[in-house]
Amino acid sequence: MSAVDCEYLYPGHAAAHIIVDSGRAAFVDVGTNSSVPYLLAGLAQLGIAREAVDYLLLTHVHLDHAGGAGRLMQELPNARALLHPRGAPHMIDPAKLMAGSRAVYGERLDELYGTLVPIPAERVRAVVYGERLDELYGTLVPIPAERVRAVEDGERVRLGERTLELIHVPGHALHHYAVVDEAHRSIFSGDTFGISYRALDTERGAFITPTTPPSQFDPDQHIASIDRMLCYRPESMYLMHFSRVTGVARLGELLKMQVRELARIAQAHAHDADPAAGIRAEMRSLWLDLVHRHGSPLSDAEIEAVLENDLTLNTQGLMVWLERLGRRPQHA
């Protein structure tokens, strides 16, 4: 397994992973259009031909994970994109995905992700930034329908001599799956097992937080999905943000505690005059306290700089969740 920094936003923020077995390869998540040169360079460094890539395992279609899939598929003639059944149509026709992302990220969409390239349907298989949106993401390239495949819960795929199990893990997004490599006691968790930035590591190990962006966060589903992954007793989790973590049982408990606490915080501020401000402020206090208790030497300002983007996206996602619950006035 090899991690490739997608160079999204800044180094150390987003990692794609390349699994290699018996000369065959698969990418797990791929970043944005701007990430494609780094992914191809990573493949070349491993001595793997582009023709040897069998799969793009796209855990979900959020643009920092799948925004570059269509463009990358143009360079990988034998690859199929494997997606959750709810996500596969969005890679074939990304217009709705772009529209939804633009509602969150505004004009920064193209900057962040670029143009999505469509994946042919036979090669696909089903299993929030303001004015810089266009700059960061660009235009999504659709994937031809014949190259997209939808995968069912628990479906197994072969990569060389290795078997990978794809399990549906909603909570962060309804269309999310994780990749279980049981023989190697590893899981590639996308965003369902949270985010863990290396800047917050201490001698106690990694620190982890949940990511709750718009528009499908569900705390009960999220906790159930974390528990499902923990049942495999993995030694390692591979996260998009950012790569490998160990001490998985400890991190899982920390993650579930925070999911519950963020749901409580959101409900506590549901009827504030400015609920978003209240949610963000209390989430900030929670994270600063947890990071300091984890033994980080960073100042409050340095910690907030690492987590600032996630504070914003999590607040937005919690606000959407409250609206679904009917606990926040629509005009608030």
C-alpha positions in Angstrom: 0.0 0.0 0.0 1.3 3.5 -0.9 -0.1 6.9 0.1 -0.1 9.8 -2.3 -0.5 13.3 -1.1 -3.2 14.8 -3.3 -1.9 18.3 -2.6 -5.4 19.5 -1.9 -5.6 22.8 -0.1 -2.2 22.1 1.5 0.3 19.2 1.9 -0.8 16.7 4.4 -4.5 17.4 4.1 -5.7 14.7 1.6 -4.2 11.3 0.7 -5.2 8.8 -2.0 -4.0 5.3 -1.5 -2.7 2.7 -4.1 -3.1 -1.0 -3.3 -0.9 -3.3 -5.3 -1.1 -7.1 -5.4 0.6 -9.5 -7.9 1.2 -6.6 -10.3 -2.4 -5.3 -10.3 -3.4 -2.0 -8.7 -6.3 0.0 -7.4 -6.7 3.5 -6.2 -8.8 4.2 -3.1 -10.1 7.7 -3.6 -8.4 10.1 -5.9 -8.7 13.7 -4.9 -9.5 16.5 -7.4 -8.5 17.2 -11.0 -5.4 18.9 -9.7 -4.4 15.7 -7.9 -4.1 13.5 -11.1 -0.5 14.3 -11.9 0.5 13.3 -8.4 -1.4 10.1 -8.6 0.2 9.1 -11.9 3.6 10.0 -10.6 2.9 7.8 -7.5 1.9 4.9 -9.8 5.1 5.3 -11.8 7.3 5.4 -8.7 5.8 2.0 -7.8 6.7 0.7 -11.2 3.1 0.0 -12.0 1.9 0.5 -15.6 -1.3 2.5 -16.1 -2.8 -0.5 -17.9 -2.4 -2.5 -14.6 -4.9 -0.4 -12.7 -8.1 -2.4 -12.3 -10.2 -0.2 -10.0 -10.9 3.2 -8.7 -12.5 2.5 -5.4 -14.3 5.7 -4.7 -15.6 5.6 -1.1 -18.1 8.4 -1.8 -18.5 11.2 -4.4 -17.6 14.2 -2.3 -15.3 16.2 -4.6 -12.2 16.0 -2.5 -12.4 12.2 -2.9 -13.8 11.7 -6.4 -13.6 15.0 -8.2 -10.6 13.9 -10.2 -12.0 10.4 -11.1 -13.2 11.2 -14.6 -9.9 12.8 -15.6 -7.8 10.0 -14.0 -9.9 7.4 -15.8 -8.8 8.9 -19.1 -5.3 7.8 -18.2 -6.2 4.3 -17.0 -7.6 2.3 -20.0 -8.5 -0.8 -18.0 -9.9 0.7 -14.8 -13.4 0.5 -13.6 -14.8 2.9 -11.1 -16.6 1.1 -8.2 -19.2 3.2 -6.3 -22.1 2.9 -4.0 -25.4 2.6 -5.9 -26.4 6.1 -4.7 -23.1 7.6 -5.9 -22.6 5.9 -9.3 -25.0 8.0 -11.3 -23.3 11.2 -10.1 -20.0 10.1 -11.7 -21.7 9.3 -15.0 -23.5 12.7 -15.0 -21.9 15.0 -12.5 -24.2 18.0 -13.2 -26.3 17.5 -10.1 -23.3 16.8 -8.0 -21.7 20.0 -9.2 -24.9 22.0 -8.5 -25.1 20.6 -5.0 -21.5 21.3 -4.3 -21.8 24.8 -5.7 -24.6 25.4 -3.2 -22.1 24.6 -0.4 -18.9 26.0 -1.9 -20.1 28.8 -4.2 -17.7 30.2 -6.8 -14.7 28.3 -5.4 -16.0 25.0 -6.9 -13.9 25.1 -10.1 -10.8 26.2 -8.3 -11.1 23.4 -5.8 -12.0 20.5 -8.0 -11.7 21.4 -11.7 -14.0 19.9 -14.4 -15.3 16.4 -13.7 -14.6 13.9 -16.5 -17.5 11.4 -16.9 -16.6 7.7 -16.4 -18.2 5.3 -18.9 -21.0 3.4 -17.2 -19.5 0.0 -17.9 -16.5 1.1 -15.9 -18.3 2.2 -12.8 -19.6 -0.2 -10.2 -21.8 0.9 -7.3 -20.9 -0.4 -3.6 -18.0 24.2 1.0 -15.7 27.1 0.2 -17.2 30.3 -1.0 -15.8 32.3 -3.9 -12.8 29.9 -4.5 -14.9 26.9 -5.4 -14.4 27.0 -9.2 -10.7 27.7 -8.7 -10.2 24.7 -6.4 -12.4 22.1 -8.1 -12.9 23.2 -11.7 -15.3 21.3 -14.0 -16.1 17.7 -13.3 -15.3 15.3 -16.1 -18.1 12.6 -16.4 -17.1 9.0 -16.5 -18.6 6.9 -19.3 -21.4 4.8 -18.0 -19.9 1.6 -19.2 -16.8 2.1 -17.0 -18.8 2.7 -13.8 -20.1 -0.2 -11.6 -22.3 0.0 -8.5 -21.3 -2.4 -5.6 -23.7 -3.8 -3.1 -23.1 -4.0 0.6 -20.6 -6.8 1.5 -19.6 -7.4 -2.1 -16.1 -8.7 -2.6 -13.7 -7.9 -5.4 -10.4 -9.5 -6.4 -7.2 -7.5 -6.8 -4.4 -9.8 -7.8 -4.4 -12.5 -5.1 -6.1 -10.2 -2.6 -9.8 -10.1 -1.7 -11.3 -6.7 -0.7 -14.7 -6.4 0.9 -16.8 -3.3 0.2 -19.2 -2.5 3.1 -21.7 0.3 3.1 -21.0 2.7 6.0 -23.5 5.7 6.0 -23.4 8.5 8.5 -21.0 10.9 6.9 -22.8 10.3 3.6 -25.6 7.9 2.6 -23.6 6.8 -0.5 -20.4 5.9 1.4 -18.6 2.6 1.5 -15.4 1.4 3.1 -12.8 -1.0 1.7 -11.9 -3.9 4.1 -8.6 -5.7 3.5 -9.2 -8.3 6.2 -6.2 -10.4 5.4 -4.0 -7.4 6.2 -6.2 -6.2 9.1 -6.7 -2.8 7.4 -9.7 -0.7 6.4 -9.8 2.2 4.0 -12.5 4.3 5.6 -12.9 7.4 3.4 -14.4 9.9 5.8 -16.6 7.7 8.0 -13.8 7.0 10.5 -13.1 10.7 10.8 -10.1 12.8 10.0 -6.7 12.8 11.7 -4.1 15.4 10.8 -0.5 14.5 11.5 0.1 18.1 12.9 -2.0 17.0 15.9 -0.1 13.8 16.6 1.6 13.5 20.0 3.5 10.8 21.8 0.1 9.4 22.7 -0.6 8.7 19.1 -3.1 10.2 16.6 -5.9 12.6 17.4 -9.2 12.1 15.5 -12.3 14.1 14.9 -15.6 13.4 13.0 -16.4 15.2 9.8 -20.0 16.2 9.4 -20.4 18.3 6.2 -23.6 18.9 4.3 -25.9 17.3 3.6 -26.3 13.8 4.8 -24.7 13.6 8.3 -26.7 11.3 10.6 -25.2 10.7 14.0 -26.9 7.3 14.7 -25.9 5.9 11.3 -22.4 7.3 11.8 -21.9 5.6 15.2 -23.4 2.3 13.8 -20.9 2.4 10.9 -18.0 3.1 13.2 -19.0 0.1 15.3 -19.3 -2.0 12.2 -15.8 -1.2 11.1 -14.5 -1.9 14.6 -16.0 -5.4 14.5 -13.3 -6.3 12.0 -10.7 -5.5 14.7 -8.4 -3.7 12.2 -4.9 -2.8 13.1 -4.8 0.1 10.7 -7.3 2.6 9.3 -6.4 4.5 6.1 -8.1 7.9 6.1 -8.3 10.4 3.2 -7.4 13.0 5.8 -4.7 11.9 6.5 -3.6 8.4 5.7 -2.7 5.6 8.2 -3.6 5.6 11.9 -3.2 2.8 14.4 -4.6 2.4 17.9 -7.9 2.0 16.2 -10.0 0.9 19.2 -9.1 4.0 21.1 -9.7 6.3 18.2 -13.1 4.7 17.5 -14.2 5.4 21.1 -13.0 9.0 20.8 -14.7 9.4 17.5 -18.1 8.1 18.7 -17.9 10.3 21.8 -17.5 13.4 19.6 -20.3 12.4 17.2 -22.6 12.2 20.2 -21.3 15.5 21.5 -21.6 17.4 18.2 -25.2 16.2 17.9 -25.8 17.5 21.5 -24.2 20.8 20.7 -26.2 21.3 17.6 -29.5 20.6 19.4 -28.5 22.8 22.3 -28.1 25.8 19.9 -31.0 25.0 17.6 -33.1 27.9 18.6 -30.4 30.5 19.2 -30.6 33.8 17.3 -27.5 32.6 15.5 -27.3 28.9 15.9 -24.3 28.5 13.5 -22.2 30.8 15.6 -23.1 29.0 18.8 -22.4 25.6 17.3 -19.1 26.7 15.9 -17.9 28.3 19.1 -18.8 25.3 21.3 -17.3 22.9 18.8 -14.1 25.0 18.8 -13.9 24.9 22.6 -14.5 21.1 22.6 -11.7 20.5 20.0 -9.2 22.8 21.7 -9.8 21.1 25.0 -9.5 17.6 23.5 -6.3 18.4 21.6 -4.6 20.0 24.6 -5.6 17.0 26.7 -4.1 14.8 24.0 -0.8 16.5 24.9 -0.4 18.8 21.9 2.1 21.6 22.4 0.4 23.8 19.8 -1.3 27.0 20.8 -5.0 27.6 20.4 -4.4 29.6 17.3 -2.2 26.9 15.7 -4.8 24.2 16.5 -7.6 26.3 15.1 -5.6 26.9 11.9 -5.4 23.1 11.4 -9.1 22.6 12.0 -10.6 25.8 10.7 -11.9 24.3 7.5 -13.5 21.4 9.4 -15.1 23.8 11.9 -16.8 25.5 9.0 -18.0 22.4 7.2 -19.1 20.6 10.3 -21.1 23.6 11.4 -22.8 23.7 8.0 -23.6 20.0 8.1 -25.0 20.2 11.6 -27.3 23.0 10.6 -28.6 20.9 7.7 -29.1 18.0 10.1 -31.1 20.2 12.4 -33.3 21.3 9.5 -34.0 17.6 8.7 -35.0 17.0 12.3 -37.3 20.1 12.2 -35.5 21.5 15.2 -34.3 24.7 13.6 -36.6 27.3 12.3 -36.2 27.6 8.5 -35.7 31.3 8.8 -33.1 31.1 11.5 
